[in-house]
Amino acid sequence: MSQILVLNLGSTSSKVAIYTDAYCNYNETIRHDFEITSLNLIEQIKHRRFEIEHFVKKVADVNFSDFDGIACRGGLLKPIRGGVYTINETMYNDLRTFKYGNHASNLSGVIGYELSQDFQIPVFTIDPVVVDELMDIARVTGIKDIKRRCIFHALNQKAVASLYANTSNRTYKHVNVIVAHMGGGITVGAHKQGLVVDVNEGLLGEGPFSPERAGSIPNDLLYEYGYKRNFTPQEMNHFLSKKGGFINMFNTNDLKVLSLKYESDNDVKLAFDALAYQVAKAIGERAIVFKGNVDQVILTGGLSYNKTLTSLIQSYVDWIAPVTIYPGEKEMDALATRTSLVLEGIESAKVYS
């Protein structure tokens, strides 16, 4: 049996868990004070590491020498194929310098690598957000110098697709599924026999709008909107990814609060209906990839707890394929399970270079 430390760091919190193989013994979501999260990401490292070590040593009462491996959420790296990767010095440097983008998820691998060096523990990342398995035709746009990027919820999408495959006595490489991950951002992926061959870019909100992201918008209207407000590219990126969707419409991203108004507030009802409609349209687009030969449609992510939303989406897409709902995220379990397989020699870790 392998004892594994799992790190999944986000913008305001650090999820930490201790697993024995695929069984979770301890888990904690450490919510950091604003004084910490308002620092630049490099300055946050020592504070977050201190709180992670405190949880492991004082709360869980585990020595770092007892760990067989560390599993880390993937950050922004160069485009790579899906799989388990050893976090080596090259990956550590790319994460720590934010070479490919500035995001708190990078800190998972940075802190994990530093712990691995201090305590001589193997450290891995699995299916980071930059997993890129797109078909060439999915990259093409109408501007020759612009190609679509692939940034999406790869870890959770692949985890629930594999979970569905297992429940149907098949492997991930033998199913065709469409996965809609619905959270602060929404990505809808076409998983064709183990590869995500088409998916919308989720970082800045291409595709459906979400509680925080603006979604795809007519080019001329978006350009005019930013031009009138003198947005810099950085300000526009922040606006599209953090200040759009329900935040922009209702000044909240809390679906529980908005759901209570669904029957009484016409604006809320219209927004909910539009969100479901846009997610369903994205699912329909992915069905084209398979020419209709879809085994399952899967709804996952935090928004999939909302029955009003999932029922609306199902009413649009259940003709494509049966719909399965895996509420929430399976990221921590996936990180631990895949790392355990590597430690047992069942799966091989890839090298980042």
C-alpha positions as CSV (number, residue, x, y, z in Angstrom):
1,M,0.0,0.0,0.0
2,S,1.2,3.5,-0.8
3,Q,0.6,6.6,1.3
4,I,0.2,9.7,-0.9
5,L,0.0,13.4,-0.1
6,V,-2.3,15.2,-2.5
7,L,-2.1,19.0,-3.2
8,N,-4.6,21.0,-5.1
9,L,-4.1,24.7,-4.7
10,G,-6.5,27.4,-6.0
11,S,-6.7,31.1,-5.8
12,T,-8.1,31.4,-2.3
13,S,-7.6,27.9,-0.8
14,S,-5.4,24.9,-0.7
15,K,-7.0,21.5,-0.8
16,V,-4.8,18.9,1.0
17,A,-5.5,15.2,1.4
18,I,-3.7,12.1,2.6
19,Y,-4.6,8.8,0.8
20,T,-3.7,5.2,1.3
21,D,-3.8,4.1,-2.4
22,A,-7.3,5.2,-3.5
23,Y,-8.7,5.6,0.1
24,C,-8.8,9.1,1.6
25,N,-7.7,9.1,5.3
26,Y,-7.7,12.9,5.8
27,N,-8.7,15.9,3.8
28,E,-8.8,19.6,4.5
29,T,-9.6,22.7,2.5
30,I,-7.3,25.4,4.0
31,R,-8.9,28.8,3.3
32,H,-6.2,31.4,3.4
33,D,-6.5,34.9,4.8
34,F,-6.8,37.7,2.3
35,E,-3.5,39.0,3.6
36,I,-1.9,35.9,2.0
37,T,-4.0,35.6,-1.2
38,S,-3.4,39.3,-2.0
39,L,0.3,38.7,-2.2
40,N,1.9,37.9,-5.5
41,L,2.0,34.1,-6.1
42,I,5.7,33.8,-5.4
43,E,5.3,35.5,-2.0
44,Q,2.4,33.1,-1.2
45,I,4.6,30.0,-1.4
46,K,6.2,30.1,2.1
47,H,2.9,30.9,3.8
48,R,0.9,28.1,2.0
49,R,3.7,25.6,2.5
50,F,3.7,26.4,6.3
51,E,0.0,25.8,6.5
52,I,0.2,22.5,4.5
53,E,3.0,21.2,6.7
54,H,1.1,22.2,9.8
55,F,-1.9,20.2,8.6
56,V,0.2,17.1,7.8
57,K,2.3,17.1,11.0
58,K,-0.1,18.6,13.6
59,V,-3.6,17.7,12.4
60,A,-3.1,14.5,10.5
61,D,-0.1,13.5,12.7
62,V,1.8,12.1,9.8
63,N,5.6,12.4,9.2
64,F,6.7,13.4,5.7
65,S,9.1,10.4,5.7
66,D,6.0,8.1,5.7
67,F,4.8,9.3,2.3
68,D,5.5,7.2,-0.8
69,G,4.5,9.9,-3.2
70,I,3.1,13.4,-3.7
71,A,0.4,14.1,-6.3
72,C,-0.1,17.7,-7.4
73,R,-2.8,19.4,-9.5
74,G,-1.3,20.5,-12.8
75,G,-0.6,24.2,-13.5
76,L,0.0,26.2,-16.7
77,L,2.7,24.5,-18.7
78,K,3.5,24.1,-22.4
79,P,0.9,21.9,-24.2
80,I,1.4,18.2,-23.4
81,R,-0.5,14.9,-23.9
82,G,-2.6,13.5,-21.1
83,G,-1.1,11.2,-18.5
84,V,1.0,11.1,-15.3
85,Y,4.2,13.2,-15.3
86,T,7.1,13.3,-12.9
87,I,7.6,16.8,-11.7
88,N,11.2,17.4,-12.6
89,E,13.4,20.5,-12.4
90,T,12.4,21.6,-15.9
91,M,8.7,21.5,-15.0
92,Y,9.4,23.1,-11.6
93,N,11.2,26.1,-13.2
94,D,8.4,26.5,-15.8
95,L,5.8,26.6,-13.0
96,R,7.7,28.8,-10.6
97,T,8.6,31.4,-13.3
98,F,5.0,31.3,-14.6
99,K,6.5,30.9,-18.1
100,Y,3.2,29.8,-19.6
101,G,0.8,31.8,-17.5
102,N,0.1,33.2,-14.0
103,H,-2.3,31.0,-12.0
104,A,-2.4,29.7,-8.4
105,S,-2.6,26.1,-9.6
106,N,1.1,26.4,-10.4
107,L,1.8,26.5,-6.7
108,S,0.7,22.9,-6.3
109,G,3.6,21.6,-8.3
110,V,6.0,24.2,-6.9
111,I,5.4,23.3,-3.3
112,G,5.1,19.6,-4.1
113,Y,8.5,19.6,-5.8
114,E,10.2,21.5,-3.0
115,L,8.7,19.0,-0.4
116,S,9.9,16.1,-2.6
117,Q,13.4,17.5,-2.7
118,D,13.5,18.1,1.1
119,F,12.1,14.7,2.0
120,Q,13.2,12.6,-1.0
121,I,9.7,11.7,-2.1
122,P,8.6,11.0,-5.7
123,V,6.3,13.8,-7.0
124,F,3.8,13.7,-9.9
125,T,1.2,15.8,-11.7
126,I,-1.7,14.3,-13.6
127,D,-3.6,15.6,-16.6
128,P,-2.9,19.4,-16.1
129,V,-5.2,22.0,-17.6
130,V,-2.9,22.3,-20.7
131,V,-3.4,18.8,-21.9
132,D,-3.6,19.1,-25.7
133,E,-4.9,16.3,-27.8
134,L,-6.9,18.3,-30.3
135,M,-7.5,17.3,-33.8
136,D,-5.8,19.7,-36.2
137,I,-9.1,20.9,-37.7
138,A,-10.2,21.9,-34.2
139,R,-7.4,24.4,-33.9
140,V,-8.2,26.4,-37.1
141,T,-9.7,29.9,-36.9
142,G,-10.5,32.4,-39.6
143,I,-7.3,34.3,-38.9
144,K,-4.2,32.4,-40.0
145,D,-2.0,33.7,-37.2
146,I,-4.5,32.6,-34.5
147,K,-4.9,29.0,-33.5
148,R,-7.2,27.7,-30.8
149,R,-5.5,26.9,-27.5
150,C,-6.4,23.9,-25.4
151,I,-6.9,24.8,-21.7
152,F,-9.7,23.0,-19.9
153,H,-10.6,20.9,-16.9
154,A,-8.6,17.9,-18.1
155,L,-8.1,16.2,-14.8
156,N,-11.7,16.0,-13.8
157,Q,-13.0,15.5,-17.3
158,K,-10.8,12.5,-17.8
159,A,-11.5,11.2,-14.3
160,V,-15.3,11.1,-14.8
161,A,-15.0,9.7,-18.3
162,S,-12.8,6.9,-16.9
163,L,-15.3,6.4,-14.1
164,Y,-18.2,6.0,-16.6
165,A,-16.1,3.6,-18.7
166,N,-15.4,1.4,-15.6
167,T,-19.0,1.3,-14.6
168,S,-19.9,0.0,-18.1
169,N,-17.1,-2.6,-18.0
170,R,-15.0,-0.8,-20.6
171,T,-11.8,1.2,-20.5
172,Y,-11.5,4.9,-21.2
173,K,-9.8,4.1,-24.5
174,H,-12.9,2.2,-25.7
175,V,-15.7,4.8,-25.2
176,N,-16.9,7.9,-26.9
177,V,-18.2,10.4,-24.4
178,I,-19.0,14.1,-24.1
179,V,-18.1,15.6,-20.8
180,A,-19.4,19.0,-19.6
181,H,-17.5,20.3,-16.6
182,M,-19.5,23.2,-15.1
183,G,-17.9,25.3,-12.4
184,G,-16.5,28.8,-12.3
185,G,-15.6,28.1,-15.9
186,I,-17.3,25.7,-18.2
187,T,-15.6,23.3,-20.7
188,V,-17.3,20.7,-22.9
189,G,-15.0,18.0,-24.3
190,A,-15.3,15.3,-26.9
191,H,-13.5,12.3,-25.5
192,K,-12.8,9.9,-28.4
193,Q,-11.3,6.6,-27.4
194,G,-9.0,8.1,-24.7
195,L,-8.2,11.5,-26.4
196,V,-9.9,14.8,-25.9
197,V,-10.0,15.8,-29.6
198,D,-12.2,18.9,-29.3
199,V,-12.9,21.2,-26.4
200,N,-13.6,24.9,-25.8
201,E,-10.8,27.0,-24.2
202,G,-12.0,27.5,-20.6
203,L,-9.5,29.9,-19.1
204,L,-11.0,33.1,-20.7
205,G,-14.4,31.6,-21.2
206,E,-14.8,30.6,-24.9
207,G,-18.1,28.7,-25.2
208,P,-21.0,29.0,-22.7
209,F,-20.9,31.8,-20.2
210,S,-20.6,30.7,-16.6
211,P,-21.1,32.2,-13.1
212,E,-17.8,34.1,-13.6
213,R,-16.9,34.0,-17.3
214,A,-18.4,36.0,-20.2
215,G,-18.4,33.2,-22.7
216,S,-18.2,33.6,-26.5
217,I,-19.4,37.1,-27.6
218,P,-19.9,38.6,-31.1
219,N,-16.5,40.0,-32.1
220,D,-17.6,43.5,-33.0
221,L,-19.6,44.0,-29.8
222,L,-16.8,42.7,-27.6
223,Y,-14.2,44.9,-29.3
224,E,-16.5,47.9,-29.0
225,Y,-17.2,47.2,-25.3
226,G,-13.5,47.0,-24.4
227,Y,-12.5,50.0,-26.6
228,K,-15.1,52.3,-25.0
229,R,-13.7,51.4,-21.5
230,N,-10.0,51.7,-22.6
231,F,-9.3,48.2,-21.4
232,T,-5.8,46.9,-21.7
233,P,-5.4,43.3,-22.8
234,Q,-4.7,42.3,-19.2
235,E,-7.8,44.2,-18.0
236,M,-9.9,42.6,-20.7
237,N,-8.7,39.1,-19.7
238,H,-9.5,39.7,-16.1
239,F,-13.0,41.0,-17.0
240,L,-13.8,38.1,-19.3
241,S,-12.6,35.4,-16.8
242,K,-13.6,37.0,-13.4
243,K,-16.2,39.6,-14.0
244,G,-18.6,38.1,-16.5
245,G,-21.6,35.7,-16.4
246,F,-23.7,35.8,-13.3
247,I,-21.2,38.1,-11.5
248,N,-21.9,40.7,-14.2
249,M,-25.6,40.1,-14.4
250,F,-26.5,39.7,-10.7
251,N,-23.3,40.6,-8.7
252,T,-23.1,37.1,-7.4
253,N,-21.9,33.7,-8.6
254,D,-23.9,31.8,-6.0
255,L,-26.3,29.4,-7.8
256,K,-28.0,28.4,-4.6
257,V,-29.1,32.0,-4.0
258,L,-30.1,32.5,-7.6
259,S,-32.0,29.2,-7.8
260,L,-34.4,30.4,-5.1
261,K,-35.4,33.2,-7.4
262,Y,-35.9,31.0,-10.5
263,E,-39.7,31.0,-10.4
264,S,-40.2,34.5,-9.2
265,D,-37.5,36.6,-11.0
266,N,-37.8,36.7,-14.8
267,D,-34.3,37.9,-15.3
268,V,-32.9,35.0,-13.2
269,K,-35.0,32.5,-15.0
270,L,-33.9,33.8,-18.4
271,A,-30.2,33.7,-17.4
272,F,-30.6,30.1,-16.0
273,D,-32.4,29.0,-19.2
274,A,-29.8,30.6,-21.4
275,L,-26.9,29.0,-19.5
276,A,-28.5,25.6,-19.9
277,Y,-29.2,26.3,-23.5
278,Q,-25.6,27.3,-24.2
279,V,-24.1,24.3,-22.5
280,A,-26.6,22.0,-24.4
281,K,-25.5,23.7,-27.7
282,A,-21.9,23.0,-26.8
283,I,-22.7,19.4,-26.2
284,G,-24.5,19.2,-29.5
285,E,-21.4,20.6,-31.2
286,R,-19.3,17.9,-29.7
287,A,-21.7,15.2,-31.0
288,I,-20.7,16.2,-34.5
289,V,-17.2,15.0,-33.7
290,F,-18.5,11.5,-33.3
291,K,-21.1,11.8,-36.2
292,G,-23.7,11.0,-33.6
293,N,-22.0,7.8,-32.2
294,V,-21.9,8.9,-28.6
295,D,-21.9,6.4,-25.7
296,Q,-22.7,8.9,-22.9
297,V,-23.1,12.5,-22.0
298,I,-21.6,13.4,-18.6
299,L,-22.4,16.4,-16.5
300,T,-19.9,17.2,-13.8
301,G,-18.4,20.1,-11.7
302,G,-19.9,22.1,-8.9
303,L,-22.9,23.4,-11.0
304,S,-24.0,19.9,-11.6
305,Y,-25.3,19.7,-8.0
306,N,-28.0,22.2,-9.2
307,K,-31.0,20.1,-10.3
308,T,-32.7,23.0,-12.1
309,L,-29.7,23.4,-14.3
310,T,-29.0,19.8,-15.0
311,S,-32.7,19.0,-15.7
312,L,-32.8,21.8,-18.3
313,I,-29.7,20.6,-20.0
314,Q,-30.9,17.0,-20.0
315,S,-34.1,18.0,-21.7
316,Y,-32.1,19.3,-24.6
317,V,-29.5,16.6,-25.0
318,D,-30.9,13.2,-23.9
319,W,-31.7,12.4,-27.5
320,I,-27.9,12.4,-28.2
321,A,-27.0,9.8,-25.6
322,P,-28.0,8.8,-22.1
323,V,-26.9,11.4,-19.5
324,T,-24.9,10.6,-16.3
325,I,-24.3,13.2,-13.6
326,Y,-21.2,13.1,-11.5
327,P,-21.7,16.1,-9.2
328,G,-18.6,18.0,-8.0
329,E,-15.1,17.2,-8.8
330,K,-13.2,13.9,-8.7
331,E,-9.8,15.6,-8.9
332,M,-8.4,14.6,-5.5
333,D,-9.3,10.9,-6.0
334,A,-7.9,10.9,-9.5
335,L,-4.6,12.4,-8.4
336,A,-4.2,9.8,-5.7
337,T,-5.4,6.8,-7.8
338,R,-3.2,7.5,-10.8
339,T,-0.1,8.2,-8.5
340,S,-0.8,4.9,-6.7
341,L,-0.8,3.1,-10.1
342,V,2.6,4.6,-11.0
343,L,4.1,3.7,-7.6
344,E,2.8,0.1,-8.1
345,G,4.3,-0.1,-11.5
346,I,1.0,-0.5,-13.3
347,E,1.2,2.9,-15.1
348,S,4.3,4.7,-16.3
349,A,5.1,8.3,-15.6
350,K,6.1,10.5,-18.5
351,V,9.0,12.9,-18.6
352,Y,8.4,16.7,-19.1
353,S,11.1,18.3,-21.2
